[in-house]
Amino acid sequence: MAPMFKNQSPQQLTFWASLSSSAAITILILVLSKLTGLFDLSWIALALVFGLVFVVSFLGNYFFIRYYIFRKIKLIYKIIHRHKLPTDFKADKVKMGDNIFDEIDEEVNQWARARTRELDELEKLATYRRQFIGDVSHELKTPIFNIQGFIHTLLDGAIDDPEVNIKYLKRAGKNIERLQAIVEDLETINKIESGQMILDLREFDIRELTDEVFADLELKARERKIKLTYKEGANQHFRVRADKESIRQVLINLVQNSIKYGREGGTTKVSFYDMASYILLEVSDNGIGVTPQDLPHVFDRFFRVDKSRSRDAGGTGLGLSIVKHIMEAHKQTINVRSTYGQGSTFGLTLEKA
Ligand code: ADP
């Protein structure tokens, strides 16, 4: 198409088409009259013929093109809007004066961009699912393999050996507990991710809740000679608004980690800070710490710096991932700072009541 017609509106195109066809017909009539001599037309008559042909062809073309464009656009809309064309979309909606093709072009491009984004999202989700299933089966494999080993050894004769039979059964039992812990953590993650976890937001005293968690973990802490305490000057009572039971789980996970990865004979300190609109809670230990390379990954599911140490301590590698999910569900933050070999501090925010 000639460049001059490139950016024309349908109305302008109709005009040019009608103008050229009426000019052609008028010239044809003029030529016929001159050649045959059968009729002689005055210039006025010719002008009238030209005008009449122009008006008739303009109107004809105008409505034909409008209908034609309407049909085409309707088809495009049907495809891109998944058959949900606005019910008031009628032929007279086609604005013949505007550059309707540019509009449609833009709309189709927008639609294509949205679809590409959607596909990317789906692709990401599929990768996440694949990885998740891979991680889960990998994690389940070790305890299942261990249980299988102990049972087979017992069946192969060890059952009659009083030196080892109870020991092997106990070890198999430990691995079953591990399986149970993994499945329970997975269930918790699944609940949060699928939005099934309904937060029961209530006001409560966060210092009192921490006291309860300290009491529950006292024995575990004593086993490693770790002292659970509050930081001086940051141990006031504060009322917060949150889901108490899930915050209890967060505190349990963080304090438990401070015991598992703390130094024997060390100290876990919890502190509370009033930050105007929220309360900052910190759990600090003076344990093994995390290297800067590992630090960004501690909230990833199944991530452990030292797999065997985590396993021996009954860890699933899901604890911090659950903590992060719970804090995100509260629309609050969780972060960590750590110096390798010196200790770690996990900080989280809570809405002030
Ligand atoms: P796990 O069940 O292994 O404890 P978590 O999700 O709770 O899983 O923690 C992930 C990893 O982060 C742990 O395996 C450990 O390597 C590291 N980590 C967590 N808390 C601490 C801490 N207080 N000090 C040092 N390392 C920690």
Boltz pocket constraint, residues with backbone or C-beta under 6 A from the ligand:
constraints:
  - pocket:
      binder: B
      contacts: [[A, 253], [A, 254], [A, 257], [A, 258], [A, 260], [A, 261], [A, 262], [A, 285], [A, 287], [A, 288], [A, 289], [A, 290], [A, 298], [A, 299], [A, 300], [A, 303], [A, 304], [A, 305], [A, 306], [A, 310], [A, 311], [A, 314], [A, 315], [A, 316], [A, 317], [A, 318], [A, 319], [A, 320], [A, 321], [A, 343], [A, 344]]
      max_distance: 6.0
